[in-house]
Amino acid sequence: GLELLNMVLCKSLEKKFKELHRKINYVWRLVDLYQPYLFFYGVFDDTNTEKLQKLLPATGMETEIFYFDPKIIDWDDYFVYTHIPGLVKYVFK
C-alpha cells in the first residue's frame, strides 16, 4: 500500500518507504530465525543428570569439575554479551 501511495505522490515518500521496507525485512528475518524455537513443544528430561549429581561425593574434585546447575546462569548477561553479539556477527551480515 505504501509503495502505491509513493508512486501516486511522485516518489516523495521514497526515503520513508525504503526505511520501512528495511525494518519489515529485519523483522521477517528475526521471525524466520526464531520460528523453530518459538513453536517447539519438546520436553527435556534431566533425571539422569540429577541422579549423577547426587552420586558425586559432597566434597571432592568431581563436584567442582562437573558442577552443572542451569539455575545459576545469568540469562541477562548471556543475551546481552553472547546471544545478541552473535546474531549481529553471524546472522545479520
C-alpha positions in Angstrom: 0.0 0.0 0.0 2.8 2.4 0.9 4.6 1.6 -2.4 1.4 2.5 -4.4 1.0 5.7 -2.4 4.6 6.6 -3.1 4.1 6.2 -6.8 1.0 8.4 -6.8 2.9 11.1 -4.9 5.7 11.1 -7.4 8.2 9.2 -5.2 8.1 11.8 -2.4 7.9 9.1 0.2 10.8 7.1 -1.3 13.1 7.5 1.8 10.3 6.6 4.2 9.3 3.6 2.1 12.9 2.3 1.9 13.3 2.7 5.7 10.0 0.8 6.5 10.9 -1.9 3.9 14.2 -2.4 5.6 12.6 -2.7 9.1 10.0 -5.1 7.8 12.7 -7.3 6.3 14.6 -7.2 9.5 11.5 -8.4 11.5 10.9 -11.2 9.0 14.5 -12.4 9.3 14.0 -12.5 13.1 10.8 -14.4 12.7 12.4 -16.9 10.4 15.4 -17.3 12.8 13.3 -17.9 15.9 10.4 -19.8 14.5 11.7 -23.3 15.3 12.3 -22.2 18.9 9.0 -20.4 19.4 6.9 -23.3 18.3 9.0 -26.1 19.9 7.0 -28.4 22.1 9.8 -30.8 23.3 10.4 -31.9 26.8 13.9 -32.1 28.2 14.4 -34.8 30.9 17.3 -34.2 33.2 16.6 -37.1 35.6 19.8 -38.9 34.8 21.8 -35.7 35.3 20.2 -35.1 38.7 21.0 -38.7 39.7 24.6 -38.3 38.6 24.9 -35.1 40.6 23.6 -36.8 43.7 26.1 -39.7 43.3 29.1 -37.4 43.4 30.7 -37.0 46.8 29.7 -33.9 48.6 33.3 -32.7 48.9 35.7 -33.7 46.1 37.3 -32.7 42.9 34.5 -34.2 40.8 31.9 -31.9 42.4 33.9 -28.8 41.3 34.8 -30.1 37.8 31.3 -31.4 36.9 29.2 -28.7 38.6 26.4 -28.0 36.2 23.4 -26.2 37.6 21.4 -24.3 34.9 19.7 -22.2 37.6 22.9 -20.2 38.2 23.1 -19.0 34.5 22.8 -15.2 34.3 20.4 -15.0 31.4 20.5 -11.2 31.1 24.3 -11.4 30.8 24.1 -14.2 28.3 21.7 -12.4 26.0 23.5 -9.0 26.2 27.1 -10.2 25.8 26.8 -13.5 23.9 23.5 -14.1 22.1 22.9 -10.6 20.6 26.5 -10.0 19.5 26.5 -13.5 17.9 23.3 -12.6 16.0 24.9 -9.3 14.8 28.2 -11.0 13.8 26.9 -14.2 12.1 23.2 -13.7 11.1 22.7 -10.0 10.2 25.7 -9.5 8.0 
